[in-house]
Amino acid sequence: KEKGIHALSFSEFQFLKQSKDDMSKMLRVMFTLPLSPEFFFYSYIVFPMMSPGNPWAWRSFPSTFDDEDLAKARENSLIKRRIQAVVSSLQQLKSEAIDDVPESTRFQREKQLRTIERAISKHYIRDSLKELSEFIVQFDAKKSQKKKQPEKANLAAIPGSVIKECCRCFGVDGLPNIPLIRRFNNGEVQRCLERLRDSDDFLRVKGVAELSSEEARMACNE
């Protein structure tokens, strides 16, 4: 209690985060069943039972339903999804940088593509992230301090199509890139970024030297 959450190991810290995620999934299942029994039946029972080899079939359930082999298959699928998402995002940005696109949009996409090219050419990840920082504009820190909330990333500078691909990078399918509903994709990416920031804050205080080999692998994967 005196040391707070940093008295835990990194694996214990990750377990607490997973428990919170599992609780959210349980609440989602509890609300879904009375509101739409048909959706619950097909999405949570029929599809998983008919797709036992699909690594995403059981991801809507708490982690206690997860299988070690499926978890490994999901991790491998996620790596492939990220590669596909990068390629698809670049294609979509390039498609909006041609002559028949409105001038303001075209200039913005050309600038973003140049930024990505500079980031890819860097030798170190830290330097690449510095180049990409202009994609994510921060909200006013003073407002965040007044509300006693952590500063959040403003994803307005990122095209909606790329946001959807970011969802896929995090293992979420995301909603269609349609006005009004695509804002939920922003929220999903925001939550994923907050989870990463929580882990970074924990490791900054705990120290990377305190990690076991398995915990270091876990942190790198995240």
N, C-alpha and C positions, 0 to 999 in steps of 0.2 A: 504493500500500500504506500510506503514511503517513496519508493522509486517510481511508482506509477506503472504505466503500461510498458515502459522500457525495461522493466525487470524481467519481462518475458523473453523467450528466445524468438527468433524470426519465424520459426515453424509454428510456434504457439500463437504468435501475432497473426499469421496467415490463417490459422485455424479459426480464430475469432472472426476474421473477415468472412471466411467461408460460412460460418454459423449464421452471421447476419444475412448473408445472401440466401442461405437455406430458409431462414425464417420468412424472407420476402417471397420466396417461391411457394412456401406453404400457405401464406396468406392469399397469394394469387390463386392457388388451387381452391381454397375455401370460398373465395368470392366468385370464382368462375362457375363452380358447380351449381349453386342455386340460381344464378342469372341465366346460364345457358347450359343445361345438362347435355344437350346434343354436342355442343362444341367441346365440352369437357370429355365426353365419351370418345369422340373421334380423335381429338388432339392429344389426350393424356393416356388413352388406353389402346384404341385400335391402331393408330399410327406406330407407336413404339412396339406393339406386339407383332405387327406385320413387317417391321423394319429393324430386326435385331442386329443386323450388321451395319446399320447407319450410325456413325459416331455421335450424331446430333439428336438421335431419337429420344434420348432420356434426359436431355439437358434442361428441360423445363421442370424436372423433379429435383428435390433436394439431393445433395451429394451422396447421401447414404444409399441411394438407389443406383449410384454409379458403379461401373465395373472397371477394374484396373486396365484391362485390355482396351475397353472403349475410351477410357480417359487418354491412353497413349495414342489411340487412333485419332481422337479429336485433336490432340496436340499436333500430330503430323498433318492433319487436314488444315489446321489453322495456319501452319507455315505456308502451305500451298495457297491458301486464301489470300494471305498477305502479298505474295508475289503477284497473284492475279489482280489484286486490288490496286497495286502500284501501277501496273501496266494499264489497267482500265482507266485509272484516274488521269494518267498522262494523255491517253487517247481522247478523253472527254475534254480536257483542257485545250488540247491542240485543235479539237473540232470547233471551239469557240474563239479561236485565234486566226480565223480565215477572213477574207475580204468582205463576205456578205453578212458578217456579224456586226451589230451596232458598234460604232467606233469606241465608245467608252468601255464596253465589255471586252472588245478585242484588245485594247491597250492594257487593261487589267490582267487579262489572261496571258498576254505576252510577257508582262512583267513577272507574273507568277512562274511561268515556265523558265525564265532566265534565272530566277531565284532557285528553282529546283535543280537546274543544271549546275549552278555554282555549288549547291549542297552536295550533289552526287560526286563532284570532282574532288571533294575534300578527303583527306586521308584518315581523319579521326571523327568519330561520331559526334563528339562535343562541338567540333567546328561546323559540322553539318547542321546540327540543331540550332546553332547561332544564326546560320543563314536562313533557316526556316522559321525563325521566331517572329518574323513580320507577318506570317500567316495568322498567328494567334495574337490578337490585340487584347490587352488586359483591361478589365473594368477599372474604374476609379478606385484606387486603394483606400482613399479616405472614406468613401461610402461603405466599403466592406468593413472597415474598422468600426464605423458607427453602428452597423448592424451586428457587429461581433461575429461575422461570418468570414470564412476563408475567401481570399480573392479568387474569383472564377475566371476562366478563359472565355473570351467573347469569340465565338466561332463565325461571326457574321462575314469575316473576310474570306472564308472558305466556301467555294461553290457547293450547293446542295448535293450535286452528283458525287463530289469527292467526300462529303460527309457520310453519304450512304456507304461508300467504299471503306471509309474508316470504321464504320460499324462492322463490316465484314472482317476487317483486320482484328477486331476485338472478339470475334466469334459470334456476332449477332447479325441476323439477316437484314434487319432494318426495314423501314417502310418505303413505299415508292416515293420517288422524288417529285412530289406533287405539293403545291402550296397548301398551307394550313396543317397537313398531316406530317410534312417532312420535318417540322420543328421537333417532333418526338425523336428523330434521329439525332438532332443536336443534343437533346437531353441525355440520350443514351451514351453518346461520346463524352459528354461532360461528366457523367457518373464514372465512366471508365478512367478518365483522366484524374478524377479525384481519388480513385482507388490507388492509382500509381503514385500520386503525390503523397498519400498516407504512408505508403511503403517507403518512399524516399525519405520522408521526415523521420520515420522510425529508424531507418538505417543510418541516417546522418547522426542521430544521437547514440544509437547502439554501437555503431562502428562495424565496418565490413570485416575487420579482423576477427570479430566474435562469431562469425558464421561458420557452420560446419560445411563440409564439401557439398552435401546434399542441399543445404540451405542456400549456398552460393549459386548452385545450379537453378534452384527454385527462383531466386531473385533475378537471375539473368533471363530466364524464360519469361518472367513477368515483364 
